[in-house]
Amino acid sequence: MNKLIINLFFMMAIFACSTEQKSESDTSSTVPTETETNDWIYLFDGSSTEGWRAYNGDKLPPGWAIKDSALTFSTEQILEEDYDYKGSKDIIYGAEEFDNFELYVEWKIPAGGNSGIFYHLKEGYDGPPVVSPEYQLIDDEGYTKIHDITDYNKSLGYTENPEELKPLQQTASDYAMHPASHDKILHPVGEWNSSKIVFTPQKVEHWLNGQKVLEFVPWSDEWYEKKNSDKWKNSPDYGKFKTGYIGFQDHGSDLSFKNIKIRKL
């Protein structure tokens, strides 16, 4: 009998230990700390918009809110030809500037949606695009079914099929500078995608859904040649800053972002 009791207590102790270990390891419902995630810093944890504000502003613009643990922008879709860039509601994480980094974010857009991820962003300009590099987010397949970009593309010198979205304008491209790979994996509109930007002075990488789709060297001779020969040739401060804010672009469509985190390099 004594042996049976001892065995029973031994089994109960093992069960209690196992339960405690499972409880300690099951942290999927909480946001890890910076130390627990190898120096990842959460810019948005699904519960607070602390640190986020309008570009050139002191608070979040109307339309931005937390919905279903995602940082969302809700608006009536505005056609490309009617969009007022000066009235845009771009936002930045204004609590800290970053120089070399690895940024990860999950996002989704609707049919005809358009947005972008900015970095090394400085304030005081009419808008982020003239100063900040942009990781493009757009409905590759359906954007031109809703929006007429013919005149816009003609103004950039595209004379062949100006009604089409060009490689430099498609998702994961370094907008108007470097095109993303053609064999990228892009999930359909309305579904979540993940993007990653890795920036160092030696190399910039763009990732989409776990696949590297672009690599280039910033401030190289090739970089300056591209910058000075196309869309940014009349934007002297484009891409010149080596530190700045992270930002998201409002381009007249609904947007959703989550799991926004950054790691300093």
Sequence and secondary structure as in RCSB ss.txt:
>XXXX:A:sequence
MNKLIINLFFMMAIFACSTEQKSESDTSSTVPTETETNDWIYLFDGSSTEGWRAYNGDKLPPGWAIKDSALTFST
EQILEEDYDYKGSKDIIYGAEEFDNFELYVEWKIPAGGNSGIFYHLKEGYDGPPVVSPEYQLIDDEGYTKIHDIT
DYNKSLGYTENPEELKPLQQTASDYAMHPASHDKILHPVGEWNSSKIVFTPQKVEHWLNGQKVLEFVPWSDEWYE
KKNSDKWKNSPDYGKFKTGYIGFQDHGSDLSFKNIKIRKL
>XXXX:A:secstr
 HHHHHHHHHHHHHHHHHHHHHHHH  TTS   TGGGTTEEEEE SS  TTEEETTSSS  TTEEEETTEEEE  
    GGG  GGG   EEEEEEEESSEEEEEEEE  TT EEEEEEEE SSSS GGGTS EEEEE TTTHHHH   H
HHHHHTT  SSTTS  GGGSTTSBTTTB   TT     TTS EEEEEEEETTEEEEEETTEEEEEE TTSHHHHH
HHHHSTTTT TTTT  SSEEEEE   SS EEEEEEEEEE 
